[in-house]
Protein backbone atom coordinates (compact mmCIF):
# COMPACT_ATOMS: atom_id res chain seq x y z
CA UNK A 1 0.00 0.00 0.00
CA UNK A 2 2.89 2.34 0.71
CA UNK A 3 3.83 2.28 -2.98
CA UNK A 4 0.59 3.82 -4.23
CA UNK A 5 1.22 6.95 -6.28
CA UNK A 6 4.93 6.29 -6.73
CA UNK A 7 6.37 6.07 -10.26
CA UNK A 8 6.28 2.45 -11.46
CA UNK A 9 9.32 1.02 -13.22
CA UNK A 10 9.96 -2.55 -14.30
CA UNK A 11 13.44 -3.69 -13.31
CA UNK A 12 15.19 -5.06 -16.39
CA UNK A 13 17.86 -6.94 -14.45
CA UNK A 14 17.67 -10.68 -13.90
CA UNK A 15 20.56 -10.63 -11.38
CA UNK A 16 18.92 -11.11 -7.94
CA UNK A 17 21.79 -9.41 -6.06
CA UNK A 18 21.62 -6.37 -8.30
CA UNK A 19 17.81 -6.24 -8.11
CA UNK A 20 17.93 -6.29 -4.29
CA UNK A 21 20.46 -3.46 -4.27
CA UNK A 22 18.40 -1.34 -6.68
CA UNK A 23 15.24 -1.97 -4.61
CA UNK A 24 17.02 -0.79 -1.46
CA UNK A 25 18.31 2.34 -3.16
CA UNK A 26 14.91 3.25 -4.64
CA UNK A 27 12.74 2.28 -1.66
CA UNK A 28 10.00 4.81 -0.96
CA UNK A 29 10.76 6.77 -4.15
CA UNK A 30 9.97 4.35 -6.98
CA UNK A 31 7.75 1.26 -7.12
CA UNK A 32 10.09 -1.30 -8.69
CA UNK A 33 8.23 -4.10 -10.44
CA UNK A 34 9.98 -7.43 -11.11
CA UNK A 35 11.13 -8.39 -14.56
CA UNK A 36 8.53 -10.79 -16.05
CA UNK A 37 9.79 -14.36 -15.85
CA UNK A 38 8.68 -15.10 -19.42
CA UNK A 39 10.86 -12.39 -20.98
CA UNK A 40 14.00 -14.01 -22.44
CA UNK A 41 17.49 -12.85 -21.55
CA UNK A 42 18.74 -9.91 -23.56
CA UNK A 43 22.07 -10.27 -25.35
CA UNK A 44 24.34 -7.61 -23.87
CA UNK A 45 26.50 -7.20 -26.95
CA UNK A 46 26.85 -3.42 -27.13
CA UNK A 47 30.34 -1.98 -26.86
CA UNK A 48 29.45 0.52 -24.11
CA UNK A 49 27.75 0.39 -20.71
CA UNK A 50 25.11 2.83 -21.98
CA UNK A 51 24.46 0.63 -24.99
CA UNK A 52 23.91 -2.47 -22.87
CA UNK A 53 21.61 -0.61 -20.46
CA UNK A 54 19.62 0.65 -23.44
CA UNK A 55 19.27 -2.85 -24.93
CA UNK A 56 17.92 -4.25 -21.66
CA UNK A 57 15.56 -1.37 -20.90
CA UNK A 58 14.15 -1.28 -24.43
CA UNK A 59 13.46 -5.03 -24.41
CA UNK A 60 11.57 -4.87 -21.11
CA UNK A 61 9.64 -1.70 -22.01
CA UNK A 62 8.59 -3.29 -25.31
CA UNK A 63 7.58 -6.55 -23.60
CA UNK A 64 5.57 -4.96 -20.77
CA UNK A 65 4.32 -1.66 -22.17
CA UNK A 66 5.66 -0.01 -19.00
CA UNK A 67 8.72 2.15 -18.37
CA UNK A 68 11.75 0.01 -17.59
CA UNK A 69 14.88 0.62 -15.54
CA UNK A 70 18.15 -1.01 -16.56
CA UNK A 71 21.76 -0.59 -15.59
CA UNK A 72 25.13 -1.84 -16.68
CA UNK A 73 28.28 -1.73 -14.58
CA UNK A 74 31.91 -1.99 -15.52
CA UNK A 75 35.07 -2.28 -13.47
CA UNK A 76 37.87 -0.36 -15.16
CA UNK A 77 41.35 -1.26 -13.91
CA UNK A 78 44.06 1.29 -14.70
CA UNK A 79 46.91 -1.21 -15.10
CA UNK A 80 44.82 -3.29 -17.50
CA UNK A 81 44.01 -0.34 -19.79
CA UNK A 82 40.44 -0.12 -18.51
CA UNK A 83 39.65 -3.84 -18.62
CA UNK A 84 37.46 -5.68 -17.90
CA UNK A 85 35.16 -2.69 -18.60
CA UNK A 86 32.07 -3.61 -20.58
CA UNK A 87 33.03 -7.30 -20.19
CA UNK A 88 33.08 -7.16 -16.37
CA UNK A 89 30.30 -9.70 -15.79
CA UNK A 90 31.85 -12.22 -18.20
CA UNK A 91 35.54 -11.48 -17.64
CA UNK A 92 36.48 -15.13 -17.03
CA UNK A 93 34.33 -16.34 -19.95
CA UNK A 94 30.73 -17.24 -20.69
CA UNK A 95 29.06 -19.09 -17.82
CA UNK A 96 31.70 -17.96 -15.32
CA UNK A 97 30.94 -17.21 -11.69
CA UNK A 98 31.74 -14.04 -9.76
CA UNK A 99 34.45 -16.00 -7.97
CA UNK A 100 35.97 -16.93 -11.35
CA UNK A 101 36.02 -13.26 -12.35
CA UNK A 102 37.70 -12.17 -9.12
CA UNK A 103 40.29 -14.92 -9.40
CA UNK A 104 41.13 -13.96 -12.97
CA UNK A 105 41.51 -10.28 -12.10
CA UNK A 106 43.76 -11.00 -9.11
CA UNK A 107 45.85 -13.31 -11.30
CA UNK A 108 46.13 -10.67 -14.05
CA UNK A 109 47.36 -8.07 -11.58
CA UNK A 110 49.67 -10.45 -9.73
CA UNK A 111 52.07 -8.48 -7.52
CA UNK A 112 51.68 -5.18 -9.37
CA UNK A 113 51.57 -2.16 -7.11
CA UNK A 114 49.56 0.05 -9.49
CA UNK A 115 46.12 -1.25 -8.52
CA UNK A 116 43.92 1.80 -9.13
CA UNK A 117 40.47 1.11 -10.54
CA UNK A 118 37.01 2.58 -10.95
CA UNK A 119 33.57 1.07 -10.88
CA UNK A 120 31.21 2.83 -13.29
CA UNK A 121 27.45 2.31 -13.54
CA UNK A 122 25.10 3.65 -16.19
CA UNK A 123 21.38 3.58 -15.33
CA UNK A 124 18.67 4.22 -17.87
CA UNK A 125 14.89 4.50 -17.87
CA UNK A 126 13.17 3.71 -21.14
CA UNK A 127 9.50 4.55 -21.68
CA UNK A 128 7.39 2.57 -24.18
CA UNK A 129 7.35 5.57 -26.56
CA UNK A 130 11.16 5.43 -26.82
CA UNK A 131 11.87 8.35 -24.49
CA UNK A 132 14.96 7.78 -22.35
CA UNK A 133 16.61 9.23 -19.28
CA UNK A 134 20.12 8.14 -18.30
CA UNK A 135 22.68 8.93 -15.61
CA UNK A 136 25.97 7.50 -14.49
CA UNK A 137 27.97 7.13 -11.31
CA UNK A 138 31.61 6.38 -10.61
CA UNK A 139 33.52 5.16 -7.59
CA UNK A 140 37.33 5.21 -7.60
CA UNK A 141 39.29 2.75 -5.53
CA UNK A 142 41.94 0.06 -5.52
CA UNK A 143 42.00 -3.66 -6.18
CA UNK A 144 43.14 -5.45 -3.03
CA UNK A 145 45.80 -8.17 -3.06
CA UNK A 146 43.31 -10.76 -1.77
CA UNK A 147 39.61 -11.15 -1.15
CA UNK A 148 38.28 -9.60 2.06
CA UNK A 149 34.76 -9.60 3.47
CA UNK A 150 31.63 -11.68 3.06
CA UNK A 151 28.86 -9.28 2.07
CA UNK A 152 28.00 -7.83 -1.32
CA UNK A 153 28.50 -9.59 -4.64
CA UNK A 154 30.52 -9.47 -7.84
CA UNK A 155 33.91 -7.85 -7.29
CA UNK A 156 33.00 -6.30 -3.90
CA UNK A 157 35.49 -8.47 -1.97
CA UNK A 158 38.48 -7.11 -3.90
CA UNK A 159 37.49 -3.43 -4.32
CA UNK A 160 38.34 -0.87 -1.63
CA UNK A 161 36.78 2.53 -2.44
CA UNK A 162 38.97 5.63 -2.16
CA UNK A 163 36.24 7.42 -0.19
CA UNK A 164 36.28 4.71 2.47
CA UNK A 165 38.59 3.69 5.28
CA UNK A 166 40.46 0.86 3.56
CA UNK A 167 37.73 -1.76 3.81
CA UNK A 168 36.38 -3.46 0.71
CA UNK A 169 32.72 -3.12 -0.24
CA UNK A 170 32.31 -6.70 1.05
CA UNK A 171 33.47 -5.60 4.52
CA UNK A 172 30.94 -2.75 4.73
CA UNK A 173 27.33 -2.61 5.79
CA UNK A 174 24.80 -2.20 3.02
CA UNK A 175 24.19 1.42 4.04
CA UNK A 176 27.90 2.22 4.01
CA UNK A 177 28.30 0.77 0.55
CA UNK A 178 25.22 2.55 -0.84
CA UNK A 179 26.49 5.91 0.40
CA UNK A 180 29.57 5.81 -1.83
CA UNK A 181 28.97 3.15 -4.46
CA UNK A 182 28.84 3.70 -8.20
CA UNK A 183 25.30 2.30 -8.38
CA UNK A 184 24.12 4.48 -5.50
CA UNK A 185 25.56 7.60 -7.14
CA UNK A 186 24.07 6.74 -10.53
CA UNK A 187 20.60 6.07 -9.15
CA UNK A 188 20.61 9.23 -7.02
CA UNK A 189 21.57 11.26 -10.10
CA UNK A 190 18.82 9.57 -12.11
CA UNK A 191 16.22 10.29 -9.43
CA UNK A 192 17.25 13.96 -9.35
CA UNK A 193 16.83 14.19 -13.12
CA UNK A 194 13.50 12.34 -12.94
CA UNK A 195 12.22 14.77 -10.30
CA UNK A 196 12.95 17.70 -12.62
CA UNK A 197 11.00 16.26 -15.54
C-alpha positions in Angstrom: 0.0 0.0 0.0 2.9 2.3 0.7 3.8 2.3 -3.0 0.6 3.8 -4.2 1.2 6.9 -6.3 4.9 6.3 -6.7 6.4 6.1 -10.3 6.3 2.5 -11.5 9.3 1.0 -13.2 10.0 -2.5 -14.3 13.4 -3.7 -13.3 15.2 -5.1 -16.4 17.9 -6.9 -14.4 17.7 -10.7 -13.9 20.6 -10.6 -11.4 18.9 -11.1 -7.9 21.8 -9.4 -6.1 21.6 -6.4 -8.3 17.8 -6.2 -8.1 17.9 -6.3 -4.3 20.5 -3.5 -4.3 18.4 -1.3 -6.7 15.2 -2.0 -4.6 17.0 -0.8 -1.5 18.3 2.3 -3.2 14.9 3.3 -4.6 12.7 2.3 -1.7 10.0 4.8 -1.0 10.8 6.8 -4.2 10.0 4.3 -7.0 7.8 1.3 -7.1 10.1 -1.3 -8.7 8.2 -4.1 -10.4 10.0 -7.4 -11.1 11.1 -8.4 -14.6 8.5 -10.8 -16.0 9.8 -14.4 -15.8 8.7 -15.1 -19.4 10.9 -12.4 -21.0 14.0 -14.0 -22.4 17.5 -12.8 -21.5 18.7 -9.9 -23.6 22.1 -10.3 -25.4 24.3 -7.6 -23.9 26.5 -7.2 -26.9 26.8 -3.4 -27.1 30.3 -2.0 -26.9 29.5 0.5 -24.1 27.7 0.4 -20.7 25.1 2.8 -22.0 24.5 0.6 -25.0 23.9 -2.5 -22.9 21.6 -0.6 -20.5 19.6 0.7 -23.4 19.3 -2.8 -24.9 17.9 -4.3 -21.7 15.6 -1.4 -20.9 14.2 -1.3 -24.4 13.5 -5.0 -24.4 11.6 -4.9 -21.1 9.6 -1.7 -22.0 8.6 -3.3 -25.3 7.6 -6.5 -23.6 5.6 -5.0 -20.8 4.3 -1.7 -22.2 5.7 0.0 -19.0 8.7 2.2 -18.4 11.7 0.0 -17.6 14.9 0.6 -15.5 18.1 -1.0 -16.6 21.8 -0.6 -15.6 25.1 -1.8 -16.7 28.3 -1.7 -14.6 31.9 -2.0 -15.5 35.1 -2.3 -13.5 37.9 -0.4 -15.2 41.4 -1.3 -13.9 44.1 1.3 -14.7 46.9 -1.2 -15.1 44.8 -3.3 -17.5 44.0 -0.3 -19.8 40.4 -0.1 -18.5 39.6 -3.8 -18.6 37.5 -5.7 -17.9 35.2 -2.7 -18.6 32.1 -3.6 -20.6 33.0 -7.3 -20.2 33.1 -7.2 -16.4 30.3 -9.7 -15.8 31.9 -12.2 -18.2 35.5 -11.5 -17.6 36.5 -15.1 -17.0 34.3 -16.3 -20.0 30.7 -17.2 -20.7 29.1 -19.1 -17.8 31.7 -18.0 -15.3 30.9 -17.2 -11.7 31.7 -14.0 -9.8 34.5 -16.0 -8.0 36.0 -16.9 -11.3 36.0 -13.3 -12.3 37.7 -12.2 -9.1 40.3 -14.9 -9.4 41.1 -14.0 -13.0 41.5 -10.3 -12.1 43.8 -11.0 -9.1 45.8 -13.3 -11.3 46.1 -10.7 -14.0 47.4 -8.1 -11.6 49.7 -10.5 -9.7 52.1 -8.5 -7.5 51.7 -5.2 -9.4 51.6 -2.2 -7.1 49.6 0.0 -9.5 46.1 -1.2 -8.5 43.9 1.8 -9.1 40.5 1.1 -10.5 37.0 2.6 -10.9 33.6 1.1 -10.9 31.2 2.8 -13.3 27.5 2.3 -13.5 25.1 3.7 -16.2 21.4 3.6 -15.3 18.7 4.2 -17.9 14.9 4.5 -17.9 13.2 3.7 -21.1 9.5 4.5 -21.7 7.4 2.6 -24.2 7.4 5.6 -26.6 11.2 5.4 -26.8 11.9 8.4 -24.5 15.0 7.8 -22.3 16.6 9.2 -19.3 20.1 8.1 -18.3 22.7 8.9 -15.6 26.0 7.5 -14.5 28.0 7.1 -11.3 31.6 6.4 -10.6 33.5 5.2 -7.6 37.3 5.2 -7.6 39.3 2.8 -5.5 41.9 0.1 -5.5 42.0 -3.7 -6.2 43.1 -5.4 -3.0 45.8 -8.2 -3.1 43.3 -10.8 -1.8 39.6 -11.2 -1.1 38.3 -9.6 2.1 34.8 -9.6 3.5 31.6 -11.7 3.1 28.9 -9.3 2.1 28.0 -7.8 -1.3 28.5 -9.6 -4.6 30.5 -9.5 -7.8 33.9 -7.8 -7.3 33.0 -6.3 -3.9 35.5 -8.5 -2.0 38.5 -7.1 -3.9 37.5 -3.4 -4.3 38.3 -0.9 -1.6 36.8 2.5 -2.4 39.0 5.6 -2.2 36.2 7.4 -0.2 36.3 4.7 2.5 38.6 3.7 5.3 40.5 0.9 3.6 37.7 -1.8 3.8 36.4 -3.5 0.7 32.7 -3.1 -0.2 32.3 -6.7 1.0 33.5 -5.6 4.5 30.9 -2.7 4.7 27.3 -2.6 5.8 24.8 -2.2 3.0 24.2 1.4 4.0 27.9 2.2 4.0 28.3 0.8 0.6 25.2 2.5 -0.8 26.5 5.9 0.4 29.6 5.8 -1.8 29.0 3.1 -4.5 28.8 3.7 -8.2 25.3 2.3 -8.4 24.1 4.5 -5.5 25.6 7.6 -7.1 24.1 6.7 -10.5 20.6 6.1 -9.1 20.6 9.2 -7.0 21.6 11.3 -10.1 18.8 9.6 -12.1 16.2 10.3 -9.4 17.3 14.0 -9.3 16.8 14.2 -13.1 13.5 12.3 -12.9 12.2 14.8 -10.3 13.0 17.7 -12.6 11.0 16.3 -15.5 
